[in-house]
């Protein structure tokens, strides 16, 4: 570029700059959306996150709390769930599948 050249949005350098900026913005958005601060080595999740992870509704999550199926921390205006509690609950309720018996070919 010379000193008198006009910079436009159609220039390759400008397009490359904005594409890189867009990629960076998407990366930052993704990191901040999925970031969970750790407190004493523990990750705490919101009810919305638990519902999304377990593929359940907020009503089902409320039922699980009421029936004491899922451990939770109740603060004024906020309910939190320890990620380690959820993993333990899933492990404790894991049901093994039976192995299928091999079918024998019938003699014909």
Secondary structure, DSSP 8 states (H G I E B T S, - for coil): --TT----TTSHHHHHHHHHHHHHHHHHHHHHHH---EETTEEEEEHHHHHHHHT--HHHHHHHHHTT-S--EEETTEEEEEHHHHHHHHHHT---------------
